[in-house]
Amino acid sequence: MVSRVAALCLLVGGTTATSAVALSSGAVAQQAFDGGVIREIRVEGTQRIEPATVRSYLTVQPGDEFSVERIDASLKSLVATGLFADVTLERRDGILVVTVVENPIINRISFEGNRRTKTEDLYPEVQLRPRTVYTRTRVQNDVQRILEIYRRSGRFAARVEPKIIQLEQNRVDLVFEIDEGPLTTVQQINFINNNVFSDSELRDIMLTKESRWWRFLSSADTYDPDRLNYDREQIRRHYLRNGYADFRVLSGLAELTPDREKFYVTTTVDEGPRYTFGNIEVRSEIEGLDGEFLKNFVLAKSGDWYNGDLIENSINLLTDLLGDLQYAFVEIDPLLQRNAETRTIDLIFELNQSPRVFVERIDIQGNVITHDKVIRREMLLAEGDPFSSSRVRRSEQRIKDLGFFGQDVKVTTSEGSQADQSVITVEVTEQPTGEIQLGAGYSTTDGALLDFSIRQRNLLGRGQDLRLSTLLSSRSFEIDLSFTEPYFLERDLAAGIDLFRVVRDERDTISYNLESTGFVTRLSYPLSDRLRQRLSYTLAQNKIERVFFNASRFIRDQVGSSVTSSVEQQLLYDARNSTLRPTNGYFFLLTNEFAGVGGTVRYLRNRLQAGTYWNVYSDWVLSLTSEVGYINGLGKDVRINDRFYLGGDTLRGFEPGGVGPRAFLLDTNGNVRQNIEGEALGGQVFSRASLELTLPIGLPEELGVTAHAFTDAGTLTDSGQTAAAGELFRDNASIRWSAGVGVSWQSPFGPIRIDLAAPIKKEDYDRTEQFRFSFGTRF
């Protein structure tokens, strides 16, 4: 009777069955494997694997005695390699026969059905690779990794089914068939034990939103556990800033519906009692710095409701103050002492001893393309300077404003070789600075438009800006080649040159076509942190042509070419919190241009712009902008293309060029010809102002929809012309006034704005416009 010891590595559902020696009869098997010497070990069934390799995994060798324990250990060793689907060990007289069935080799791995996630994103996540051994355990592990990728993107209903295609030579193709499923959304957000703030108030704080039909362009209602953790922290901070110092989140539960398409999120909270600030004190161990003086910079006040943000902001304010006094490494420890009976919290800020600090070294890390000097010149500190935390902070913002690193800029301070020395480390992560943009849009003024530009904002890593742009619309063609050196002569001088050509069809408003070709050289430099001056020189040839045959004499007299040679200065004081979407602050811009440095045109043009912004309530922003301008011909008539025009975007409710001096043709009876609306002549003096309130429209903030209510006023006068025979000249300096409403949408396709405006006060010859629409995007 031949006794046999066998084990089969069963791989079902991603689990491995435990391998063991199978004994048909304890006594017989024991006798069959105990006693005697192994004369030979024979390996059968191998295809790719050498028999010697199989033998190397055995714990017995020829000459050893047969033993159940050692045979069992050999079997487990072979199974653990993962190379074999089946292993059998049996004794034939004095020969130990090892029979194996090899696992197949993977020939190719592919993914099917993955439309939302690219194959190149999935492939690095799987552990299996072509030419590796196939096992179900490894396949199931890879399935879980793929599912995790989809869960991170909010698709909890995703399903992955691995399939194999048998090939010759014991090879297989492995295919992951993926059913991505829909996005798993948050159907409902509930809170338990919240008595102070309602569910709706707490939901407004959260980034995660409940699923609604209008959120089809947003991912805020997609389930994201990391975002929910962030939301719970925001809720905690909301309670802390409103006096609830003992607030806790007891539990956060997210329940997935059986169809795996929706989550119900429930958060249980413990609000606790509300506290006020009690005694507030600053204790300073730094010689020369009195705690009572520093207490003036603490934002928290005794008797106010407890506010965690005020404590944090006070520490930041004190840190900045001490940093500007060269105490870079002072530690400020806030100590809280709760008084349960009075429900007050005493607050003590402790300042430890620290020496005055100087900058020992500035290290720059992470820049591969950008030269060190491009970053260093934005630093407001140099080696050996007294340390200043505000200068460090402003330096960090200046580096971010370069646009070469996005927001991936981190400026940190550490102790130097001595206690009074500091090392400033600038860490950056470079991002692409080359841009190719294609834009499309529509505006009431220019009609359909298309623009293309190619730009390198960090040319050769030197911080230089080179740009070529074109704009084509139904009424104009523009091309501009621009180069800017931001640090000319190694100083904070932004020098540049622009080459341009503009062709515009103005016949709808002022009855002629304009061509302009020339160049501009410019130089700008700071006079202070917020004050900057720009000087420029322009040389351009302007041509007026294609005038209508029945145009006014004022227009016909302008036909021909002129050469403009002018110098200009701009003085900008900008105290806004943002140049793109300001919510508070103000600015002033003074522009003076003198034409007559050669050329055929002479004038002195002056403009003054100003604006101020107030955050009047929550997201409500009130802005007031104004502008005045005057141009003097210096003994010559001011050409029509150099004059001011008002209307359109500059005075809503009126057409572009719809306000100001206008000429009308008369018939033989001295009456204005029929079907003639008059031609805009422009003016030499203008003023305008606009008051606008921007506020939420009530839709979810993530949609980016805001409403506007505005009123505009302005006047344009003094064309410098007198009426001729057969013509009527109208020029009234009265104030024109309009009011209206609008809505803007930061859509995924670009900004869209619609304005409806109605003139309140106008002249009978003004050309009005009630509707304005603009849309534009780049892709």
Residue pairs with C-beta under 8 A, 6 or more apart in sequence:
1 28
2 90
2 91
2 92
3 24
3 28
3 29
3 32
3 33
3 90
3 91
4 22
4 24
4 88
4 90
4 91
5 21
5 22
5 23
5 29
5 33
5 68
5 71
5 72
5 75
5 88
5 89
5 90
5 91
6 22
6 87
6 88
6 89
6 90
7 19
7 20
7 21
7 22
7 75
7 79
7 87
7 88
7 89
8 17
8 19
8 86
8 87
9 16
9 17
9 19
9 79
9 84
9 85
9 86
9 87
10 16
10 17
11 17
11 85
11 135
11 136
11 137
12 136
13 140
14 136
14 137
14 139
14 140
14 141
14 143
15 137
16 79
16 137
19 75
19 76
19 79
19 87
20 72
20 75
20 76
21 68
21 71
21 72
21 75
21 89
23 29
23 30
23 68
29 68
30 68
32 66
32 91
33 66
33 67
33 68
33 71
33 91
34 65
34 66
34 67
34 68
35 65
35 66
36 65
36 66
36 94
37 63
37 64
37 65
37 66
37 94
38 60
38 61
38 62
38 63
38 64
38 65
38 66
38 94
38 95
38 96
39 62
39 94
39 95
40 62
40 94
40 95
40 96
41 55
41 58
41 60
41 61
41 62
41 95
41 96
41 98
42 95
42 96
42 97
42 98
43 51
43 54
43 55
43 98
43 100
44 97
44 98
44 99
44 100
45 99
45 100
45 101
45 102
46 54
46 100
46 102
47 102
47 169
47 170
48 102
48 105
48 170
49 83
49 100
49 102
54 78
54 98
54 100
55 61
55 98
57 74
57 77
57 78
57 81
58 74
58 77
58 78
58 98
59 70
59 73
59 74
59 77
60 67
60 70
60 71
60 74
60 96
64 70
66 91
66 96
71 89
71 96
74 89
75 87
75 89
78 84
78 87
78 98
78 100
79 87
82 103
82 133
82 135
82 137
82 138
83 102
83 103
83 133
84 100
84 101
84 102
84 103
85 101
85 102
85 103
86 99
86 100
86 101
87 98
87 99
87 100
87 101
88 98
88 99
88 100
89 96
89 97
89 98
89 99
90 96
90 97
90 99
91 97
102 170
103 133
103 134
103 135
104 133
104 134
104 164
104 166
104 170
104 171
104 172
105 131
105 132
105 133
105 134
105 170
105 171
105 172
106 128
106 129
106 130
106 131
106 132
106 133
106 134
106 171
106 172
106 173
106 174
107 130
107 131
107 167
107 171
107 172
107 173
108 130
108 173
108 174
109 123
109 126
109 128
109 129
109 130
109 173
109 174
109 175
109 176
110 173
110 174
110 175
110 176
111 119
111 122
111 123
111 175
111 176
111 178
112 175
112 176
112 177
112 178
113 177
113 178
113 179
113 180
114 122
114 178
114 180
115 180
116 153
116 155
116 180
117 149
117 150
117 153
117 180
121 149
122 146
122 149
122 176
125 142
125 145
125 146
125 149
126 142
126 145
126 146
126 176
127 138
127 141
127 142
127 145
128 134
128 138
128 139
128 142
128 174
134 164
134 172
134 174
139 162
139 174
140 162
142 162
142 176
143 160
143 162
143 176
146 158
146 160
146 176
146 178
147 158
147 160
150 156
150 158
150 180
150 181
151 158
152 224
154 183
154 184
154 185
154 219
154 222
154 223
154 224
155 180
155 181
155 182
155 183
155 184
156 181
156 184
156 223
156 256
156 260
156 261
156 263
157 181
157 182
157 184
157 259
157 260
157 261
158 178
158 179
158 180
158 181
159 178
159 179
159 181
160 176
160 177
160 178
160 179
161 176
161 177
161 179
162 174
162 175
162 176
162 177
163 174
163 175
163 177
164 172
164 173
164 174
164 175
165 172
165 173
165 175
166 172
167 173
181 260
181 261
182 261
183 219
183 222
184 222
184 223
184 256
184 260
184 261
184 262
184 263
185 211
185 221
185 222
185 223
185 261
185 262
185 263
186 208
186 209
186 210
186 211
186 221
186 222
186 223
186 262
186 263
186 264
186 265
187 210
187 211
187 257
187 262
187 263
187 264
188 210
188 264
188 265
189 199
189 203
189 206
189 208
189 210
189 265
189 267
190 199
190 264
190 265
190 266
190 267
191 199
191 202
191 266
191 267
191 268
191 269
192 266
192 267
192 268
192 269
193 250
193 268
193 269
193 270
193 271
194 202
194 269
194 271
195 271
196 239
196 242
196 244
196 271
196 274
197 238
197 239
202 235
202 238
203 209
203 210
205 231
205 234
205 235
205 238
206 231
206 234
206 235
207 220
207 227
207 230
207 231
207 234
208 220
208 221
208 223
208 224
208 227
208 228
208 231
208 265
209 215
209 218
209 220
209 221
209 700
209 702
210 221
211 221
211 262
212 221
212 700
214 699
214 700
214 703
215 221
215 700
215 702
215 703
217 703
217 747
217 748
218 700
218 702
218 703
220 700
220 702
223 254
223 263
225 254
228 252
228 254
228 265
229 252
232 249
232 252
232 267
235 249
235 267
235 269
236 247
236 248
236 249
237 308
237 309
239 247
239 271
240 247
240 306
240 307
240 308
240 309
241 307
241 308
241 309
241 310
242 274
242 305
242 307
243 274
243 275
243 276
243 305
243 306
243 307
244 271
244 272
244 273
244 274
244 275
244 306
245 272
245 275
245 306
245 308
245 336
245 338
245 345
246 270
246 272
246 273
247 269
247 270
247 271
247 272
248 269
248 270
248 272
249 267
249 268
249 269
250 268
250 269
250 270
251 267
251 268
252 265
252 266
252 267
252 268
253 265
253 266
253 267
253 268
254 263
254 264
254 265
254 266
255 263
255 264
255 265
255 266
256 262
256 263
257 263
257 264
273 343
274 305
274 306
274 343
275 305
275 306
275 338
275 343
275 344
275 345
276 303
276 304
276 305
276 306
276 343
276 344
276 345
277 300
277 301
277 302
277 303
277 304
277 305
277 306
277 344
277 345
277 347
278 302
278 337
278 339
278 342
278 344
278 345
278 346
278 347
279 302
279 346
279 347
280 295
280 298
280 300
280 301
280 302
280 346
280 347
280 348
281 291
281 295
281 346
281 347
281 348
281 349
282 291
282 292
282 294
282 295
282 298
282 318
282 348
282 349
282 351
283 291
283 348
283 349
283 350
283 351
284 290
284 291
284 294
284 351
285 350
285 351
285 352
285 353
286 322
286 327
286 330
286 351
286 353
286 354
289 322
289 325
289 351
291 351
294 318
294 321
294 349
294 351
297 314
297 317
297 318
297 321
298 314
298 317
298 318
298 349
299 310
299 313
299 314
299 317
300 307
300 310
300 311
300 314
300 347
304 310
306 345
311 334
311 347
314 349
315 332
315 334
315 349
318 332
318 349
318 351
319 330
319 332
319 389
320 389
320 390
320 393
322 330
322 351
322 354
322 389
323 387
323 388
323 389
323 390
323 392
324 388
324 389
324 390
325 356
326 356
326 357
326 358
326 386
326 387
326 388
327 354
327 355
327 356
327 357
328 354
328 357
328 387
328 389
328 413
328 422
329 354
329 357
329 413
329 415
329 422
330 351
330 352
330 354
331 351
331 352
331 354
332 349
332 350
332 351
333 349
333 350
333 352
334 347
334 348
334 349
334 350
335 347
335 348
335 349
335 350
336 345
336 346
336 347
337 345
337 346
337 347
337 348
338 344
338 345
339 345
339 346
355 419
355 420
356 386
356 387
356 420
357 386
357 387
357 420
357 421
357 422
358 384
358 385
358 386
358 387
358 420
358 421
358 422
359 381
359 382
359 383
359 384
359 385
359 386
359 387
359 421
359 422
359 424
360 383
360 416
360 417
360 418
360 421
360 422
360 423
361 383
361 416
361 423
361 424
362 376
362 379
362 381
362 382
362 383
362 423
362 424
362 425
362 426
363 423
363 424
363 425
363 426
364 372
364 375
364 376
364 425
364 426
364 428
365 425
365 426
365 427
365 428
366 427
366 428
366 429
366 430
367 375
367 428
367 430
368 430
369 430
369 458
369 461
370 404
370 428
370 430
370 458
370 461
370 463
371 461
371 462
371 463
374 402
374 404
374 458
374 461
374 462
374 463
374 487
375 399
375 426
375 428
377 487
377 492
378 395
378 398
378 399
378 402
379 395
379 398
379 399
379 424
379 426
380 388
380 391
380 392
380 394
380 395
380 398
381 387
381 388
381 391
381 392
381 395
381 424
387 413
387 422
389 413
392 411
392 413
392 424
393 411
394 529
395 411
396 409
396 410
396 411
396 426
399 405
399 409
399 411
399 426
399 428
400 406
400 407
400 409
402 458
402 463
403 433
403 457
404 428
404 430
404 431
404 433
404 457
404 458
404 463
405 428
405 429
405 430
405 431
406 429
406 431
408 428
408 429
408 431
409 426
409 427
409 428
410 426
410 427
410 428
411 424
411 425
411 426
411 427
412 424
412 425
412 427
413 422
413 423
413 424
413 425
414 422
414 423
414 425
415 421
415 422
415 423
416 422
416 423
433 456
433 457
433 458
434 455
434 456
434 457
435 453
435 454
435 455
435 456
435 457
436 453
436 454
436 455
437 451
437 452
437 453
437 454
437 455
437 778
437 779
438 450
438 451
438 452
438 778
438 779
439 449
439 450
439 451
439 452
439 453
439 776
439 777
439 778
439 779
440 448
440 449
440 450
440 451
440 776
440 777
441 448
441 449
441 750
441 774
441 775
441 776
441 777
442 448
442 449
442 773
442 774
442 775
442 776
443 449
443 773
443 774
443 775
443 776
444 648
444 769
444 771
444 772
444 773
444 774
445 475
445 648
445 649
445 656
446 473
446 474
446 475
446 476
447 473
447 474
447 475
448 473
448 474
449 471
449 472
449 473
449 474
449 776
450 471
450 472
450 473
451 469
451 470
451 471
451 472
452 469
452 470
453 467
453 468
453 469
453 470
454 467
454 468
454 469
455 465
455 466
455 467
455 468
455 469
456 465
456 466
456 467
457 465
458 464
458 465
459 465
459 466
463 486
463 487
464 483
464 484
464 485
464 486
465 482
465 483
465 484
465 486
465 496
466 482
466 483
466 484
467 480
467 481
467 482
467 483
468 479
468 480
468 481
468 482
469 478
469 479
469 480
469 482
470 477
470 478
470 479
470 480
471 477
471 478
471 479
472 478
475 504
475 505
475 506
475 508
476 502
476 503
476 504
476 505
477 501
477 502
477 503
477 504
478 500
478 501
478 502
478 503
479 500
479 501
480 498
480 499
480 500
481 498
481 499
481 500
482 496
482 497
482 498
482 499
483 496
483 497
484 494
484 495
484 496
485 494
485 495
485 496
486 494
487 493
487 494
488 494
488 495
488 523
491 525
492 525
492 526
493 523
493 524
493 525
494 522
494 523
494 524
494 525
495 521
495 522
495 523
496 521
496 522
496 523
497 519
497 520
497 521
497 522
498 519
498 520
498 522
499 518
499 519
500 516
500 517
500 518
500 519
500 520
500 540
501 515
501 516
501 517
502 514
502 515
502 516
502 517
503 513
503 514
503 515
503 516
504 513
504 514
505 513
506 512
506 513
506 514
507 513
507 546
507 548
509 645
509 655
509 656
509 657
509 658
509 680
510 555
510 640
510 645
510 657
510 679
510 680
510 681
510 682
511 547
511 548
511 551
511 552
511 555
511 679
512 544
512 545
512 546
512 547
512 548
512 551
512 555
512 558
512 559
512 640
513 544
513 545
513 546
514 542
514 543
514 544
514 641
515 542
515 543
515 545
516 540
516 541
516 542
516 543
516 641
517 540
517 541
518 538
518 539
518 540
518 541
518 564
519 538
519 539
519 540
520 536
520 537
520 538
521 536
521 537
522 534
522 535
522 536
522 537
523 534
523 535
523 536
524 532
524 533
524 534
524 535
524 570
525 532
525 533
526 532
526 533
527 533
530 573
530 574
530 575
531 571
531 572
531 573
532 571
532 572
532 574
533 569
533 570
533 571
533 572
534 568
534 569
534 570
534 571
534 572
535 567
535 568
535 569
536 567
536 568
536 569
536 570
537 565
537 566
537 567
537 568
537 597
538 564
538 565
538 566
538 567
538 568
539 563
539 564
539 565
539 599
540 563
540 564
541 561
541 562
541 563
541 564
542 561
542 562
542 563
542 564
542 639
542 641
543 560
543 561
543 562
544 558
544 559
544 560
544 639
544 640
544 641
545 559
547 555
547 556
547 558
547 559
548 555
550 665
550 676
551 679
552 663
552 664
552 665
552 679
552 681
552 727
553 663
553 724
553 727
554 640
554 663
554 679
554 681
554 719
554 721
554 727
555 640
555 663
555 679
555 681
558 639
558 640
558 641
562 599
562 600
562 601
562 639
563 598
563 599
563 600
563 601
564 595
564 599
564 600
564 601
564 642
565 595
565 596
565 597
565 598
565 599
565 601
566 593
566 594
566 595
566 596
566 597
566 599
566 601
567 593
567 594
567 597
568 591
568 592
568 593
568 594
569 591
569 592
569 593
570 589
570 590
570 591
571 588
571 589
571 590
571 591
572 587
572 588
572 589
573 587
573 588
573 589
574 585
574 587
575 585
575 586
575 587
576 582
576 584
576 585
576 586
576 587
576 611
576 613
577 583
577 584
577 585
582 613
582 621
582 623
583 613
583 615
583 621
584 613
584 614
584 615
585 612
585 613
586 610
586 611
586 612
586 613
587 609
587 610
587 611
588 608
588 609
588 610
589 607
589 608
589 609
589 610
590 606
590 607
590 608
591 605
591 606
591 607
591 608
591 609
592 604
592 605
592 606
593 603
593 604
593 605
593 606
594 603
594 604
594 605
595 601
595 602
595 603
595 604
595 605
595 642
596 602
596 603
596 634
601 636
601 639
601 642
602 633
602 634
602 635
602 636
603 631
603 632
603 633
603 634
603 636
603 638
603 642
604 631
604 632
604 634
605 629
605 630
605 631
605 632
605 642
606 629
606 630
606 631
607 627
607 628
607 629
608 627
608 628
608 629
609 625
609 626
609 627
610 625
610 626
610 627
611 623
611 624
611 625
611 626
612 623
612 624
612 625
613 621
613 622
613 623
614 621
614 622
614 623
615 621
616 622
616 693
618 696
619 695
619 696
619 701
620 693
620 694
620 695
620 696
621 693
621 694
621 695
622 691
622 692
622 693
622 694
623 690
623 691
623 692
623 693
623 694
624 689
624 690
624 691
625 689
625 690
625 692
626 687
626 688
626 689
626 690
627 686
627 687
627 688
627 689
628 686
628 687
628 688
629 644
629 685
629 686
629 687
630 684
630 685
631 638
631 642
631 643
631 644
631 684
631 685
632 638
632 684
633 684
633 720
637 720
637 721
638 684
638 720
640 681
640 682
643 681
643 682
643 683
643 684
643 719
644 660
644 682
644 683
644 684
644 685
644 686
644 716
645 656
645 657
645 660
645 680
645 682
645 683
645 716
646 654
646 657
646 658
646 659
646 660
646 683
646 686
646 688
646 714
646 715
646 716
647 654
647 655
647 656
647 657
647 658
647 659
647 660
647 767
647 769
648 654
648 655
648 656
648 657
648 658
648 769
648 772
649 656
649 772
650 688
650 714
651 658
651 659
651 688
651 712
651 713
651 714
651 736
651 738
652 710
652 712
652 738
652 740
652 755
652 757
652 772
653 712
653 738
653 739
653 740
653 757
653 758
653 759
653 768
653 769
653 770
654 736
654 738
654 759
654 762
654 766
654 767
654 768
654 769
655 767
655 768
655 769
657 680
657 682
657 767
658 680
658 766
658 767
658 768
658 769
659 714
659 715
659 716
659 736
659 762
659 766
660 680
660 681
660 682
660 683
660 686
660 716
660 717
660 719
660 731
661 680
661 681
661 682
661 683
661 716
661 717
661 718
661 719
661 721
661 729
661 730
661 731
662 678
662 679
662 680
662 681
662 729
662 730
662 731
662 765
663 678
663 679
663 681
663 721
663 723
663 727
663 728
663 729
663 730
664 672
664 673
664 676
664 678
664 679
664 727
664 728
664 729
664 730
664 765
665 672
665 673
665 676
665 726
665 727
665 728
666 672
666 673
666 726
666 727
666 728
667 673
672 728
677 767
678 730
678 765
681 719
681 721
682 716
682 719
683 716
683 717
683 718
683 719
683 731
684 717
684 718
684 719
684 720
685 716
685 717
685 718
685 733
686 714
686 715
686 716
686 717
687 714
687 715
688 712
688 713
688 714
688 715
689 712
689 713
689 714
690 710
690 711
690 712
690 713
691 710
691 711
692 708
692 709
692 710
692 711
693 708
693 709
693 710
694 706
694 707
694 708
695 706
695 707
695 708
695 709
696 706
696 707
697 705
697 706
697 707
697 743
699 705
703 745
704 745
704 746
704 747
705 743
705 744
705 745
705 746
706 743
706 744
707 741
707 742
707 743
708 741
708 742
708 743
708 744
708 755
709 740
709 741
709 742
710 739
710 740
710 741
710 742
710 755
710 757
711 737
711 738
711 739
711 740
712 737
712 738
712 739
712 757
713 735
713 736
713 737
713 738
714 735
714 736
715 733
715 734
715 735
715 736
717 731
717 732
717 733
718 731
718 733
719 729
719 731
721 729
722 729
723 729
730 763
730 765
732 763
734 761
734 763
735 761
736 759
736 761
736 762
736 763
736 766
737 759
737 760
737 761
737 762
738 757
738 758
738 759
738 760
738 762
739 757
739 758
739 760
740 755
740 756
740 757
740 758
741 755
741 756
742 753
742 754
742 755
742 756
743 753
743 754
744 751
744 752
744 753
744 754
745 751
745 752
745 753
749 775
749 777
750 775
750 776
750 777
750 778
751 774
751 775
751 776
751 777
752 773
752 774
752 775
753 772
753 773
753 774
753 775
754 771
754 772
754 773
755 771
755 772
755 773
756 770
756 771
757 769
757 770
757 772
758 770
759 766
759 768
762 768
